[in-house]
Each structure stands twice: as C-alpha cells, then as structure tokens.
C-alpha cells in the first residue's frame, strides 16, 4: 500500500480490455484501496467487446458494464462534426477527440449510478486524451476524483507484462505490436513504433480500414449521398440510420484507399507528433457536405463559417466539448444547415474522393445567370459600372503612391521599407 495515495471507495474505470486498463484494475485496488467497476463504451471500435466484461471480472473488478453508445455517438457528436466540416489542422477528422467527451459523460453517469467517488482512464501523461477526459469529468462531475494509472505508475510495457503475470491477470493475447491503436466509427488512429519517425513513410502493416494501392479497383466508383439539414441520411437512394451509413461509407471509401492521413500534429500539451489515421467515411462525408454547402450557402456565410468550422474543430481537439463556446458555435452551425439539404455524387478512385455532382432544392446556382450559352439573363452592361466602383479604392491609393514617389524622388524609393504609401 502506498500511503501517499488518498483513500477512494469506488472507481469507475474506462476499460478497453487491453493491457494498460487490465493492469489498472489491481493497481488501483492496491494503491487507492478502491473497489473497481469497469465501463466499456461501444463507440464502434472493432473487436469483441463482451469479452472485456469477463476479463474485467477475472482481473478483479467488482462489476463490469458495457454500454452501446454508437447511435448516440453518431447523432450527438458526429452529425455536428459533419455540419462543421471538422478537420483539426485541416486534415484530421477528430475521430478520437470526438469520442472522449461521450466516454467521459458515460463515466460520470455510471459513477452517479453506482455511488463511485472517482473515475479512472488509461491515458498517458503526454497526450490529448487525458486533457479531454479530465476536463470533461471536472465539468460534469466536479465531485469526482480522476485517477490516471498510466500517468501515475512508472511502468513500461515489459514491467506491465510482468505485473500482469505476477497478479495472474487475464490479458488479451495480442501479437507483440509496437502500435497504440484507438478506433471508433469515425476512424482509426495508429501511433508508436516506426511511426514515431516522421521522416519515414508509414509501414503498410499499420493500415486496416484502407486498401493498399495494389488492391485499388482500376475503375472509379460513384455514389450518391443525400443530406437533410447537413446530416447524411441516404446512400445511393437507400435511407440508413447514421451508424449504418457511416459504416457503409468506411467500407466503400476504404476499399478505394481513401482516408489515409499522415500528419505532423500539434498536441494540446505542446508536443508535435507524427500521427497516422484512417478515416475513409469521415473524409468522404465531409467532402460531400462541403460540396453541398458550396451550392446552397452564400459567399459571405461560407467565408465566415469556415472560421467557425476551424474554431469548432479546435475546441473538440482541445477537450472543450462541454463548453459554452462550443455550444454557441453549434447553435450557429445548426442555423446555417437549414438549407443544406440535397444530394452529392462522389467519385472514389485510386485513393481519392471527389465531389463530381451536386443538386439541391435550395441551390443558389442559377444556370440562367451563369451560362455562357444562349438565354443568359445576367446584365453584362452593368458590369462596367460595378467594376469601376469596386476598383475605386485601389485606384485612389495607387495614384497617391505615384504622387508621393514623385515628391520624394529616387532617394525615397531606394530606402529599404521606404515610408511610402503602398499600391
Ligand atoms: N492524436 C490523436 C488525438 O489526439 C489520437 C490519440 C489517440 N490515439 C491512440 N492511438 N491511442 O485525437
């Protein structure tokens, strides 16, 4: 018993069934004297989750629970992310980041139900996920202590395996993979091992949802995504619930090699790291959503929304889902989506996804105005006056610059950073 640790009665531990969280069960019992209830949240990670329930009890948990939150994840977290075209640093669809607040909220709910005074998670002290879990738990359940064993113990993988052996733990027999994988409906993140060397291409073995170039179909595939107020509801005319729709997109886009992301990412804790993801469905759906927005939203709204989209993505990344700012932005985003209803045709081919067609009853594109063919109603003669006034500010500024140069002469123009009016 470590006397420095405070006594804790009951802990709800977010349990994946992997080595870290399996070792955490006896470790928390020993260090904090607490009873453990494990919680496994199904957010669409692959692999057999009911096995985790048995394993948790074998490893000393008093109770173990499994919650299927896939539908909630898709509706409450992924739908707004699509509406925001949410991509951290322009490339990462935030798959891991979006699931954390849902898992944290589930931990707090179960803690309330079973009368726990703490929750625990298996995050390290170097990543974003600890920030996301801790901040969300502090927000929703400020009375709860947060225990992060991996951040507290000083064990490497070998130490953990030895600890597991000494405690007779049942751990999932996985081949000794150097990679850390996090998975849910929205994507798959792979870290560690050879991937830590940003100068080298990711080894093929890390990929699971996206096909290798040698397997890419030679022919392109087109598919149609229909949106209702910014949320995808039909694929090729077939209405699907959000979970099935995303799973289907993952399969179809992944088969064409769409969705691989190789990113040098800026973590909240100040570290830059090389991150590798597979998010085929997310990238395809965001591409489609953007194409539809381009058709139905006016130019100034599109431009302003791009800034809101970016900020929304940053808040999600930074663990601030449960914040007034995120909620206010979500309100703005929702109101922009009233007209984002319509259909987009995507072409999947050789690792890429492109929107190649779009239509909507709310389209702002007027063929009659835009056509170069017969029957255009655009008043071209008015363009001359418009252009004159439009360019007037620059015309004035340029004339002023020319006059100033003439006054100062050659001397002035040669000085570096000359104090001359521009233009
Ligand atoms: N860097 C990603 C994020 O912060 C993923 C982190 C979790 N990935 C993992 N393989 N454990 O959202």
Boltz pocket constraint, residues with backbone or C-beta under 6 A from the ligand:
constraints:
  - pocket:
      binder: B
      contacts: [[A, 94], [A, 95], [A, 96], [A, 97], [A, 127], [A, 128], [A, 129], [A, 180], [A, 181], [A, 182], [A, 189], [A, 190], [A, 191], [A, 265], [A, 275], [A, 317]]
      max_distance: 6.0
